[in-house]
Amino acid sequence: MGQCFLEDAQVLKMEARLADVAGKSVLEIGAGDGRLTIELHRAGAKNIVAIEKDRKLAKELRMRFSSYKTIKIVQADFLEYAKDAGKFERIVGNIPYYITSQILFSLAKMEFGKALLCVQKEFAQKMVAEAGERNYGRLSVTSQVNFNAQIVGFVSRDKFAPSPKVDSALVLLEKTGRGLDEYESGFIAAVFAHKNKSVHAALFDARSYFGKSKVQMREIGASIKYNARRVNSLSKDEVLELAEEMRGIHERGRQSS
């Protein structure tokens, strides 16, 4: 199922330490063969719910941890389980890279204290990139609105089996308490598709998304705040400010029509 297993015992111990699981309720995403699960247990987790999608692996995990009263193995797709997961003090996982974005979206809707995830290095760098940096984009804004994110370590590809084609990073997340509504998410996606252009030009190029004509979007772009700035120079707060201004324009347009 596209899984690469982290084999280095010292890195696994470091993950359990960085996640600060002692005395905490822990949700593990993608338990695999249980290598991280046992380290979370040894680090003093109060209880662990370990999610594993692969039916065969889940069966093997149940056998391995059958005598551990504080470990519960759940055979499920995390993306489905997350919808009704309840609250956990810690979430930890060496997650499948091809669904990292989907996992983040799920985490944004969950209640938890802190999360420690092992993700692709480039993905992590995009999450924490600041306005104006090369890696700064839609993922950066979306992540930083939802989370306080910090890269706390790097893991080379040779620590996994089979070895992936990329290096990894450990990211510590805490929720900000602020999320994105549907309009804000759509606005960010639309303008950051043209992130190297000015706000004026990006809005013009994204006019079909906003349901505006060329003339209308030229007028909006000429008067909107930050119109001469490049999209990738805008901080997350400035992006949200622009989204709110565009929402107001949209609402006024609906009322007058």
Secondary structure, 3 states (H helix, E strand, C coil): CCCCEECCHHHHHHHHHHHCCECCEEEEECCCCCHHHHHHHHCCECEEEEEECCHHHHHHHHHHCCCCCCEEEEECCHHHHHHHCCEEEEEEEECCHHHHHHHHHHHHCCEEEEEEEEEEHHHHHHHHCCCCCCCCCHHHHHHHHHEEEEEEEEECHHHEECCCCCCEEEEEEEECCCCCCHHHHHHHHHHHCCCCCEHHHHHHHCHHHHCCCHHHHHHHHHHCCCCCCEHHHCCHHHHHHHHHHHHHHHHHHHHHC
